Amino acid sequence: MAGGGGIGGGISSILAGGEFSDGLQQGLITSMANHAVHGAFQGGPGDLPWDLDGDGRLSLKEGNWWFRNGDGQAITVDAQTVDLDFLNPEDWFVGQYERVQTLVKSRTGRIYGNIDLTYQGNNQFVISPDPYHFPHAPGSGAFRNFANWIGKINAGKGTKYIINFKGINTVNYSPFKPNFPTGYKGF
């Protein structure tokens, strides 16, 4: 990235009648400063080692990769990136704490499964830290244990880690809006 900025600066300098080396130097400095400021204020792949595609959203591929390669280190995800729009806040009271199954109701359900939520009012939910692993849980039901079994096969051998959620999730519930985008293929 910095090299591209430097070369672009050098070419711009030549086109403007200046020296390539002056433009190269200025382009390198500008590119590196821009990268540092962008990372400090918005985060990025360098700040989120699990974020393989740099989009700030935890995907199933990234969650499984971190399970295999993260050595059990916790990660932090922006709470707003979790799809909770299937929840109707009118069914909740302020302070209500509940475990919610997202697996088949949410676009991000395959990564999060069951999560613990606390309703804050104003369509806002706090998401509790969530362990990422694939336990067989007696009494959890055949569907959940089957889903964990499939998940563990897909993830491979790894180490349990904690997903922390930064911020608050604001739900945009609409009874007329489908939970999944057009073309969603599910599992």
Contact map, one row per residue, 1 for C-alpha under 8 A:
1111100000000000000000000000001000000000000000000000000000000000000000000000000000000000000000000000000000000000000000000000000000000000000000000000000000000000000000000000000000000000000
1111110000000000000000000011101100000000000000000000000000000000000000000000000000000000000000000000000000000000000000000000000000000000000000000000000000000000000000000000000000000000000
1111111000000000000000000001000000000000000000000000000000000000000000000000000000000000000000000000000000000000000000000000000000000000000000000000000000000000000000000000000000000000000
1111111100000000000000000000000000000000000000000000000000000000000000000000000000000000000000000000000000000000000000000000000000000000000000000000000000000000000000000000000000000000000
1111111110000000000000010011011000000000000000000000000000000000000000000000000000000000000000000000000000000000000000000000000000000000000000000000000000000000000000000000000000000000000
0111111111000000000000111111101000000000000000000000000000000000000000000000000000000000000000000000000000000000000000000000000000000000000000000000000000000000000000000000000000000000000
0011111111100000000000110010000000000000000000000000000000000000000000000000000000000000000000000000000000000000000000000000000000000000000000000000000000000000000000000000000000000000000
0001111111110000000000110010000000000000000000000000000000000000000000000000000000000000000000000000000000000000000000000000000000000000000000000000000000000000000000000000000000000000000
0000111111111000000100111111000000000000000000000000000000000000000000000000000000000000000000000000000000000000000000000000000000000000000000000000000000000000000000000000000000000000000
0000011111111100001111111010000000000000000000000000000000000000000000000000000000000000000000000000000000000000000000000000000000000000000000000000000000000000000000000000000000000000000
0000001111111110000100110000000000000000000000000000000000000000000000000000000000000000000000000000000000000000000000000000000000000000000000000000000000000000000000000000000000000000000
0000000111111111000000100000000000000000000000000000000000000000000000000000000000000000000000000000000000000000000000000000000000000000000000000000000000000000000000000000000000000000000
0000000011111111111101100000000000000000000000000000000000000000000000000000000000000000000000000000000000000000000000000000000000000000000000000000000000000000000000000000000000000000000
0000000001111111111100100000000000000000000000000000000000000000000000000000000000000000000000000000000000000000000000000000000000000000000000000000000000000000000000000000000000000000000
0000000000111111110000000000000000000000000000000000000000000000000000000000000000000000000000000000000000000000000000000000000000000000000000000000000000000000000000000000000000000000000
0000000000011111110000000000000000000000000000000000000000000000000000000000000000000000000000000000000000000000000000000000000000000000000000000000000000000000000000000000000000000000000
0000000000001111111000000000000000000000000000000000000000000000000000000000000000000000000000000000000000000000000000000000000000000000000000000000000000000000000000000000000000000000000
0000000000001111111101100000000000000000000000000000000000000000000000000000000000000000000000000000000000000000000000000000000000000000000000000000000000000000000000000000000000000000000
0000000001001100111111100000000000000000000000000000000000000000000000000000000000000000000000000000000000000000000000000000000000000000000000000000000000000000000000000000000000000000000
0000000011101100011111110000000000000000000000000000000000000000000000000000000000000000000000000000000000000000000000000000000000000000000000000000000000000000000000000000000000000000000
0000000001000000001111111000000000000000000000000000000000000000000000000000000000000000000000000000000000000000000000000000000000000000000000000000000000000000000000000000000000000000000
0000000001001000011111111100000000000000000000000000000000000000000000000000000000000000000000000000000000000000000000000000000000000000000000000000000000000000000000000000000000000000000
0000011111111100011111111110000000000000000000000000000000000000000000000000000000000000000000000000000000000000000000000000000000000000000000000000000000000000000000000000000000000000000
0000111111100000000111111111000000000000000000000000000000000000000000000000000000000000000000000000000000000000000000000000000000000000000000000000000000000000000000000000000000000000000
0000010011000000000011111111100000000000000000000000000000000000000000000000000000000000000000000000000000000000000000000000000000000000000000000000000000000000000000000000000000000000000
0000010010000000000001111111110000000000000000000000000000000000000000000000000000000000000000000000000000000000000000000000000000000000000000000000000000000000000000000000000000000000000
0100111111000000000000111111111000000000000000000000000000000000000000000000000000000000000000000000000000000000000000000000000000000000000000000000000000000000000000000000000000000000000
0110110010000000000000011111111100000000000000000000000000000000000000000000000000000000000000000000000000000000000000000000000000000000000000000000000000000000000000000000000000000000000
0100010000000000000000001111111110000000000000000000000000000000000000000000000000000000000000000000000000000000000000000000000000000000000000000000000000000000000000000000000000000000000
0000100000000000000000000111111111000000000000000000000000000000000000000000000000000000000000000000000000000000000000000000000000000000000000000000000000000000000000000000000000000000000
1100110000000000000000000011111111100000000000000000000000000000000000000000000000000000000000000000000000000000000000000000000000000000000000000000000000000000000000000000000000000000000
0100000000000000000000000001111111110000000000000000000000000000000000000000000000000000000000000000000000000000000000000000000000000000000000000000000000000000000000000000000000000000000
0000000000000000000000000000111111111000000000000000000000000000000000000000000000000000000000000000000000000000000000000000000000000000000000000000000000000000000000000000000000000000000
0000000000000000000000000000011111111100000000000000000000000000000000000000000000000000000000000000000000000000000000000000000000000000000000000000000000000000000000000000000000000000000
0000000000000000000000000000001111111110000000000000000000000000000000000000000000000000000000000000000000000000000000000000000000000000000000000000000000000000000000000000000000000000000
0000000000000000000000000000000111111111000000000000000000000000000000000000000000000000000000000000000000000000000000000000000000000000000000000000000000000000000000000000000000000000000
0000000000000000000000000000000011111111100000000000000000000000000000000000000000000000000000000000000000000000000000000000000000000000000000000000000000000000000000000000000000000000000
0000000000000000000000000000000001111111111100000000000000000000000000000000000000000000000000000000000000000000000000000000000000000000000000000000000000000000000000000000000000000000000
0000000000000000000000000000000000111111111101100000000000000000000000000000000000000000000000000000000000000000000000000000000000000000000000000000000000000000000000000000000000000000000
0000000000000000000000000000000000011111111000000000000000000000000000000000000000000000000000000000000000000000000000000000000000000000000000000000000000000000000000000000000000000000000
0000000000000000000000000000000000001111111000000000000000000000000000000000000000000000000000000000000000000000000000000000000000000000000000000000000000000000000000000000000000000000000
0000000000000000000000000000000000000111111100000000000000000000000000000000000000000000000000000000000000000000000000000000000000000000000000000000000000000000000000000000000000000000000
0000000000000000000000000000000000000111111111110000000100000000000000000000000000000000000000000000000000000000000000000000000000000000000000000000000000000000000000000000000000000000000
0000000000000000000000000000000000000110011111110010011100000000000000000000000000000000000000000000000000000000000000000000000000000000000000000000000000000000000000000000000000000000000
0000000000000000000000000000000000000000001111111111110100000000000000000000000000000000000000000000000000000000000000000000000000000000000000000000000000000000000000000000000000000000000
0000000000000000000000000000000000000010001111111000000000000000000000000000000000000000000000000000000000000000000000000000000000000000000000000000000000000000000000000000000000000000000
0000000000000000000000000000000000000010001111111000000000000000000000000000000000000000000000000000000000000000000000000000000000000000000000000000000000000000000000000000000000000000000
0000000000000000000000000000000000000000001111111110000100000000000000000010000000000000000000000000000000000000000000000000000000000000000000000000000000000000000000000000000000000000000
0000000000000000000000000000000000000000000011111111000000000000000000000000000000000000000000000000000000000000000000000000000000000000000000000000000000000000000000000000000000000000000
0000000000000000000000000000000000000000000010011111000001000110110001000010000000000000000000000000000000000000000000000000000000000000000000000000000000000000000000000000000000000000000
0000000000000000000000000000000000000000000110011111111111000100000000000000000000000000000000000000000000000000000000000000000000000000000000000000000000000000000000000000000000000000000
0000000000000000000000000000000000000000000010001111110000000100000000000000000000000000000000000000000000000000000000000000000000000000000000000000000000000000000000000000000000000000000
0000000000000000000000000000000000000000000010000011111000000000000000000000000000000000000000000000000000000000000000000000000000000000000000000000000000000000000000000000000000000000000
0000000000000000000000000000000000000000000110000011111100000000000000000000000000000000000000000000000000000000000000000000000000000000000000000000000000000000000000000000000000000000000
0000000000000000000000000000000000000000000100000010111110000000000000000000000000000000000000000000000000000000000000000000000000000000000000000000000000000000000000000000000000000000000
0000000000000000000000000000000000000000001110010010011111000000000000000000110000000000000000000000000000000000000000000000000000000000000000000000000000000000000000000000000000000000000
0000000000000000000000000000000000000000000000000010001111100000000000000000110010000000000000000000000000000000000000000000000000000000000000000000000000000000000000000000000000000000000
0000000000000000000000000000000000000000000000000110000111110110000000000000100010000000000000000000000000000010000000000000000000000000000000000000000000000000000000000000000000000000000
0000000000000000000000000000000000000000000000000000000011111110000000000000000000000000000000000000000000010010000000000000000000000000000000000000000000000000000000000000000000000000000
0000000000000000000000000000000000000000000000000000000001111111000000000000000000000000000000000000000000000110000000000000000000000000000000000000000000000000000000000000000000000000000
0000000000000000000000000000000000000000000000000000000000111111100000000000000000000000000000000000000000000000000000000000000000000000000000000000000000000000000000000000000000000000000
0000000000000000000000000000000000000000000000000111000001111111110000000000000000000000000000000000000000000000000000000000000000000000000000000000000000000000000000000000000000000000000
0000000000000000000000000000000000000000000000000100000001111111111000000000000000000000000000000000000000000010000000000000000000010000000000000000000000000000000000000000000000000000000
0000000000000000000000000000000000000000000000000000000000011111111100000000000000000000000000000000000000000000000000000000000000000000000000000000000001110000000000000000000000000000000
0000000000000000000000000000000000000000000000000100000000001111111111000000000000000000000000000000000000000000000000000000000000000000000000000000000000100000000000000000000000000000000
0000000000000000000000000000000000000000000000000100000000000111111111100000000000000000000000000000000000000000000000000000000000000000000000000000000000000000000000000000000000000000000
0000000000000000000000000000000000000000000000000000000000000011111111110000000000000000000000000000000000000000000000000000000000011000000000000000000000101111100000000000000000000000000
0000000000000000000000000000000000000000000000000000000000000001111111100000000000000000000000000000000000000000000000000000000000000000000000000000000000111110000000000000000000000000000
0000000000000000000000000000000000000000000000000000000000000000111111100000000000000000000000000000000000000000000000000000000000000000000000000000000000000100000000000000000000000000000
0000000000000000000000000000000000000000000000000100000000000000111111111000000000000000000000000000000000000000000000000000000000000000000000000000000000000010000000000000000000000000000
0000000000000000000000000000000000000000000000000000000000000000011111111000000000000000000000000000000000000000000000000000000000000000000000000000000000000110000000000000000000000000000
0000000000000000000000000000000000000000000000000000000000000000001001111100000000000000000000000000000000000000000000000000000000000000000000000000000000000011110000000000000000000000000
0000000000000000000000000000000000000000000000000000000000000000000001111110000000000000000000000000000000000000000000000000000000000000000000000000000000000000110000000000000000000000000
0000000000000000000000000000000000000000000000000000000000000000000000011111000000000000000000000000000000000000000000000000000000000000000000000000000000000000111100000000000000000000000
0000000000000000000000000000000000000000000000010100000000000000000000001111100000000000000000000000000000000000000000000000000000000000000000000000000000000000111100000000000000000000000
0000000000000000000000000000000000000000000000000000000000000000000000000111110000000000000000000000000000000000000000000000000000000000000000000000000000000000001111000000000000000000000
0000000000000000000000000000000000000000000000000000000111000000000000000011111010000000000000000000000000000000000000000000000000000000000000000000000000000000001111000000000000000000000
0000000000000000000000000000000000000000000000000000000110000000000000000001111111000000000000000000000000000000000000000000000000000000000000000000000000000000000011100000000000000000000
0000000000000000000000000000000000000000000000000000000000000000000000000000111111000000000000000000000000000000000000000000011000000000000000000000000000000000000011111000000000000000000
0000000000000000000000000000000000000000000000000000000000000000000000000000011111100000000000000000000000000000000000000000000000000000000000000000000000000000000000111100000000000000000
0000000000000000000000000000000000000000000000000000000011000000000000000000111111100000000000000000000000000000000000000000000000000000000000000000000000000000000000001000000000000000000
0000000000000000000000000000000000000000000000000000000000000000000000000000011111110000000000000000000000010000000000000000000000000000000000000000000000000000000000001000000000000000000
0000000000000000000000000000000000000000000000000000000000000000000000000000000111111100000000000000000001111000000000000000000000000000000000000000000000000000000000000000000000000000000
0000000000000000000000000000000000000000000000000000000000000000000000000000000001111110000000000000010001000000000000000000000000000000000000000000000000000000000000001010000000000000000
0000000000000000000000000000000000000000000000000000000000000000000000000000000000111111000000000000000001000000000000000000000000000000000000000000000000000000000000000011110000100000000
0000000000000000000000000000000000000000000000000000000000000000000000000000000000111111000000000000000011000000000000000000000000000000000000000000000000000000000000000000110000100000000
0000000000000000000000000000000000000000000000000000000000000000000000000000000000011111100000000000000000000000000000000000000000000000000000000000000000000000000000000010100000000000000
0000000000000000000000000000000000000000000000000000000000000000000000000000000000001111111100000000000000000000000000000000000000000000000000000000000000000000000000000000110000000000000
0000000000000000000000000000000000000000000000000000000000000000000000000000000000000011111110000000000000000000000000001010000000000000000000000000000000000000000000000010100000000000000
0000000000000000000000000000000000000000000000000000000000000000000000000000000000000001111110000000000000000000000000000000000000000000000000000000000000000000000000000000000000000000000
0000000000000000000000000000000000000000000000000000000000000000000000000000000000000001111110000000000000000000000000000000000000000000000000000000000000000000000000000000000000000000000
0000000000000000000000000000000000000000000000000000000000000000000000000000000000000001111111010000000000000000000000100000000000000000000000000000000000000000000000000000000000000000000
0000000000000000000000000000000000000000000000000000000000000000000000000000000000000000111111110000000000000000000000101000000000000000000000000000000000000000000000000000000000000000000
0000000000000000000000000000000000000000000000000000000000000000000000000000000000000000000111110000000000000000000001111000000000000000000000000000000000000000000000000000000000000000000
0000000000000000000000000000000000000000000000000000000000000000000000000000000000000000000011111000000000000000000001111000000000000000000000000000000000000000000000000000000000000000000
0000000000000000000000000000000000000000000000000000000000000000000000000000000000000000000111111100000000000000000011100000000000000000000000000000000000000000000000000000000000000000000
0000000000000000000000000000000000000000000000000000000000000000000000000000000000000000000000111110000000000000000111100000000000000000000000000000000000000000000000000000000000000000000
0000000000000000000000000000000000000000000000000000000000000000000000000000000000000000000000011111000000000000000111000000000000000000000000000000000000000000000000000000000000000000000
0000000000000000000000000000000000000000000000000000000000000000000000000000000000000000000000001111100000000000011110000000000000000000000000000000000000000000000000000000000000000000000
0000000000000000000000000000000000000000000000000000000000000000000000000000000000000000000000000111110000000000011110000000000000000000000000000000000000000000000000000000000000000000000
0000000000000000000000000000000000000000000000000000000000000000000000000000000000000000000000000011111110001000111000000000000000000000000000000000000000000000000000000000000000000000000
0000000000000000000000000000000000000000000000000000000000000000000000000000000000010000000000000001111111011101111000000000000000000000000000000000000000000000000000000000000000000000000
0000000000000000000000000000000000000000000000000000000000000000000000000000000000000000000000000000111111011111110000000000000000000000000000000000000000000000000000000000000000000000000
0000000000000000000000000000000000000000000000000000000000000000000000000000000000000000000000000000111111001100000000000000000000000000000000000000000000000000000000000000000000000000010
0000000000000000000000000000000000000000000000000000000000000000000000000000000000000100000000000000111111101000000000000000000000000000000000000000000000000000000000000000000000100000000
0000000000000000000000000000000000000000000000000000000000000000000000000000000000111100000000000000011111111000000000000000000000000000000000000000000000000000000000000000000000110000000
0000000000000000000000000000000000000000000000000000000000000000000000000000000000100000000000000000000011111100000000000000000000000000000000000000000000000000000000000000000000110000000
0000000000000000000000000000000000000000000000000000000000100000000000000000000001100000000000000000011001111111000000000000000000000000000000000000000000000000000000000000000000000000000
0000000000000000000000000000000000000000000000000000000000000000000000000000000000100000000000000000111111111111100000000000000000000000000000000000000000000000000000000000000000000000000
0000000000000000000000000000000000000000000000000000000000010000000000000000000000000000000000000000011100111111100000000000000000000000000000000000000000000000000000000000000000000000000
0000000000000000000000000000000000000000000000000000000001110010000000000000000000000000000000000000001000011111100000000000000000000000000000000000000000000000000000000000000000000000000
0000000000000000000000000000000000000000000000000000000000000000000000000000000000000000000000000000011000011111111000000000000001010000000000000000000000000000000000000000000000000000000
0000000000000000000000000000000000000000000000000000000000000000000000000000000000000000000000000000111000001111111000000000000000000000000000000000000000000000000000000000000000000000000
0000000000000000000000000000000000000000000000000000000000000000000000000000000000000000000000000011111000000001111100000000000000000000000000000000000000000000000000000000000000000000000
0000000000000000000000000000000000000000000000000000000000000000000000000000000000000000000000000011110000000001111110000000001101000000000000000000000000000000000000000000000000000000000
0000000000000000000000000000000000000000000000000000000000000000000000000000000000000000000000001111000000000000011111000000001111000000000000000000000000000000000000000000000000000000000
0000000000000000000000000000000000000000000000000000000000000000000000000000000000000000000000011111000000000000001111100000111100000000000000000000000000000000000000000000000000000000000
0000000000000000000000000000000000000000000000000000000000000000000000000000000000000000000001111100000000000000000111110000111100000000000000000000000000000000000000000000000000000000000
0000000000000000000000000000000000000000000000000000000000000000000000000000000000000000000111111000000000000000000011111011110000000000000000000000000000000000000000000000000000000000000
0000000000000000000000000000000000000000000000000000000000000000000000000000000000000000000001100000000000000000000001111111110000000000000000000000000000000000000000000000000000000000000
0000000000000000000000000000000000000000000000000000000000000000000000000000000000000000100011100000000000000000000000111111100000000000000000000000000000000000000000000000000000000000000
0000000000000000000000000000000000000000000000000000000000000000000000000000000000000000000000000000000000000000000000011111000000000000000000000000000000000000000000000100000000000000000
0000000000000000000000000000000000000000000000000000000000000000000000000000000000000000100000000000000000000000000000111111100000000000000000000000000000000000000000000111000000000000000
0000000000000000000000000000000000000000000000000000000000000000000000000000000000000000000000000000000000000000000000111111110000000000000000000000000000000000000000011110000000000000000
0000000000000000000000000000000000000000000000000000000000000000000000000000000000000000000000000000000000000000000011111011111000000000000000000000000000000000000000011110000000000000000
0000000000000000000000000000000000000000000000000000000000000000000000000000001000000000000000000000000000000000000011110001111100000000000000000000000000000000000000111000000000000000000
0000000000000000000000000000000000000000000000000000000000000000000000000000001000000000000000000000000000000000001111000000111110000000000000000000000000000000000010011000000000000000000
0000000000000000000000000000000000000000000000000000000000000000000000000000000000000000000000000000000000000000001111000000011111000000000000000000000000000000000110000000000000000000000
0000000000000000000000000000000000000000000000000000000000000000000000000000000000000000000000000000000000000000000100000000001111100000000000000000000000000000011110000000000000000000000
0000000000000000000000000000000000000000000000000000000000000000000000000000000000000000000000000000000000000001001100000000000111110000000000000000000000000000011100000000000000000000000
0000000000000000000000000000000000000000000000000000000000000000000000000000000000000000000000000000000000000000000000000000000011111000000000000000000000000001111000000000000000000000000
0000000000000000000000000000000000000000000000000000000000000010001000000000000000000000000000000000000000000001000000000000000001111100000000000000000000000001111000000000000000000000000
0000000000000000000000000000000000000000000000000000000000000000001000000000000000000000000000000000000000000000000000000000000000111110000000000000000100000011100000000000000000000000000
0000000000000000000000000000000000000000000000000000000000000000000000000000000000000000000000000000000000000000000000000000000000011111000000000001101100000000000000000000000000000000000
0000000000000000000000000000000000000000000000000000000000000000000000000000000000000000000000000000000000000000000000000000000000001111100000001001000000000000000000000000000000000000000
0000000000000000000000000000000000000000000000000000000000000000000000000000000000000000000000000000000000000000000000000000000000000111110000001001100000000000000000000000000000000000000
0000000000000000000000000000000000000000000000000000000000000000000000000000000000000000000000000000000000000000000000000000000000000011111100001000000000000000000000000000000000000000000
0000000000000000000000000000000000000000000000000000000000000000000000000000000000000000000000000000000000000000000000000000000000000001111110000000000000000000000000000000000000000000000
0000000000000000000000000000000000000000000000000000000000000000000000000000000000000000000000000000000000000000000000000000000000000000111110000000000000000000000000000000000000000000000
0000000000000000000000000000000000000000000000000000000000000000000000000000000000000000000000000000000000000000000000000000000000000000111111011000000000000000000000000000000000000000000
0000000000000000000000000000000000000000000000000000000000000000000000000000000000000000000000000000000000000000000000000000000000000000011111111000000000000000000000000000000000000000000
0000000000000000000000000000000000000000000000000000000000000000000000000000000000000000000000000000000000000000000000000000000000000000000111111100000000000000000000000000000000000000000
0000000000000000000000000000000000000000000000000000000000000000000000000000000000000000000000000000000000000000000000000000000000000000000011111110000000000000000000000000000000000000000
0000000000000000000000000000000000000000000000000000000000000000000000000000000000000000000000000000000000000000000000000000000000000000000111111111000000000000000000000000000000000000000
0000000000000000000000000000000000000000000000000000000000000000000000000000000000000000000000000000000000000000000000000000000000000011100111111111100000000000000000000000000000000000000
0000000000000000000000000000000000000000000000000000000000000000000000000000000000000000000000000000000000000000000000000000000000000000000001111111110000000000000000000000000000000000000
0000000000000000000000000000000000000000000000000000000000000000000000000000000000000000000000000000000000000000000000000000000000000000000000111111111000000000000000000000000000000000000
0000000000000000000000000000000000000000000000000000000000000000000000000000000000000000000000000000000000000000000000000000000000000111000000011111111100000000000000000000000000000000000
0000000000000000000000000000000000000000000000000000000000000000000000000000000000000000000000000000000000000000000000000000000000000101000000001111111110000000000000000000000000000000000
0000000000000000000000000000000000000000000000000000000000000000000000000000000000000000000000000000000000000000000000000000000000000000000000000111111111000000000000000000000000000000000
0000000000000000000000000000000000000000000000000000000000000000000000000000000000000000000000000000000000000000000000000000000000000100000000000011111111100000000000000000000000000000000
0000000000000000000000000000000000000000000000000000000000000000000000000000000000000000000000000000000000000000000000000000000000001100000000000001111111111000000000000000000000000000000
0000000000000000000000000000000000000000000000000000000000000000000000000000000000000000000000000000000000000000000000000000000000000000000000000000111111110000000000000000000000000000000
0000000000000000000000000000000000000000000000000000000000000001000000000000000000000000000000000000000000000000000000000000000000000000000000000000011111110000000000000000000000000000000
0000000000000000000000000000000000000000000000000000000000000001101100000000000000000000000000000000000000000000000000000000000000000000000000000000001111111100000000000000000000000000000
0000000000000000000000000000000000000000000000000000000000000001000100000000000000000000000000000000000000000000000000000000000000000000000000000000000111111100000000000000000000000000000
0000000000000000000000000000000000000000000000000000000000000000001100000000000000000000000000000000000000000000000000000000000000000000000000000000000100111110000000000000000000000000000
0000000000000000000000000000000000000000000000000000000000000000001110100000000000000000000000000000000000000000000000000000000000000000000000000000000000111111000000000000000000000000000
0000000000000000000000000000000000000000000000000000000000000000001101110000000000000000000000000000000000000000000000000000000000001000000000000000000000001111100000000000000000000000000
0000000000000000000000000000000000000000000000000000000000000000001000010000000000000000000000000000000000000000000000000000000000111000000000000000000000000111110000000000000000000000000
0000000000000000000000000000000000000000000000000000000000000000001000011110000000000000000000000000000000000000000000000000000000111000000000000000000000000011111000000000000000000000000
0000000000000000000000000000000000000000000000000000000000000000000000011110000000000000000000000000000000000000000000000000000011110000000000000000000000000001111100000000000000000000000
0000000000000000000000000000000000000000000000000000000000000000000000000111100000000000000000000000000000000000000000000000000011110000000000000000000000000000111110000000000000000000000
0000000000000000000000000000000000000000000000000000000000000000000000000111100000000000000000000000000000000000000000000000000111000000000000000000000000000000011111000000000000000000000
0000000000000000000000000000000000000000000000000000000000000000000000000001111000000000000000000000000000000000000000000000001110000000000000000000000000000000001111100000000000000000000
0000000000000000000000000000000000000000000000000000000000000000000000000001111000000000000000000000000000000000000000000000000000000000000000000000000000000000000111110000000000000000000
0000000000000000000000000000000000000000000000000000000000000000000000000000011100000000000000000000000000000000000000000000010000000000000000000000000000000000000011111000000000000000000
0000000000000000000000000000000000000000000000000000000000000000000000000000001100000000000000000000000000000000000000000001111000000000000000000000000000000000000001111100000000000000000
0000000000000000000000000000000000000000000000000000000000000000000000000000001111010000000000000000000000000000000000000001111000000000000000000000000000000000000000111110000000000000000
0000000000000000000000000000000000000000000000000000000000000000000000000000000100000000000000000000000000000000000000000111100000000000000000000000000000000000000000011111000000000000000
0000000000000000000000000000000000000000000000000000000000000000000000000000000000011010100000000000000000000000000000000011100000000000000000000000000000000000000000001111100000000000000
0000000000000000000000000000000000000000000000000000000000000000000000000000000000001000000000000000000000000000000000000010000000000000000000000000000000000000000000000111110000000000000
0000000000000000000000000000000000000000000000000000000000000000000000000000000000001111100000000000000000000000000000000000000000000000000000000000000000000000000000000011111010000000000
0000000000000000000000000000000000000000000000000000000000000000000000000000000000001101000000000000000000000000000000000000000000000000000000000000000000000000000000000001111110000000000
0000000000000000000000000000000000000000000000000000000000000000000000000000000000000000000000000000000000000000000000000000000000000000000000000000000000000000000000000000111111000000000
0000000000000000000000000000000000000000000000000000000000000000000000000000000000000000000000000000000000000000000000000000000000000000000000000000000000000000000000000000011111000000000
0000000000000000000000000000000000000000000000000000000000000000000000000000000000000000000000000000000000000000000000000000000000000000000000000000000000000000000000000000111111100000000
0000000000000000000000000000000000000000000000000000000000000000000000000000000000000000000000000000000000000000000000000000000000000000000000000000000000000000000000000000001111111000000
0000000000000000000000000000000000000000000000000000000000000000000000000000000000001100000000000000000011100000000000000000000000000000000000000000000000000000000000000000000011111000000
0000000000000000000000000000000000000000000000000000000000000000000000000000000000000000000000000000000001100000000000000000000000000000000000000000000000000000000000000000000001111101000
0000000000000000000000000000000000000000000000000000000000000000000000000000000000000000000000000000000000000000000000000000000000000000000000000000000000000000000000000000000001111111000
0000000000000000000000000000000000000000000000000000000000000000000000000000000000000000000000000000000000000000000000000000000000000000000000000000000000000000000000000000000000011111000
0000000000000000000000000000000000000000000000000000000000000000000000000000000000000000000000000000000000000000000000000000000000000000000000000000000000000000000000000000000000001111100
0000000000000000000000000000000000000000000000000000000000000000000000000000000000000000000000000000000000000000000000000000000000000000000000000000000000000000000000000000000000011111110
0000000000000000000000000000000000000000000000000000000000000000000000000000000000000000000000000000000000000000000000000000000000000000000000000000000000000000000000000000000000000011111
0000000000000000000000000000000000000000000000000000000000000000000000000000000000000000000000000000000100000000000000000000000000000000000000000000000000000000000000000000000000000001111
0000000000000000000000000000000000000000000000000000000000000000000000000000000000000000000000000000000000000000000000000000000000000000000000000000000000000000000000000000000000000000111
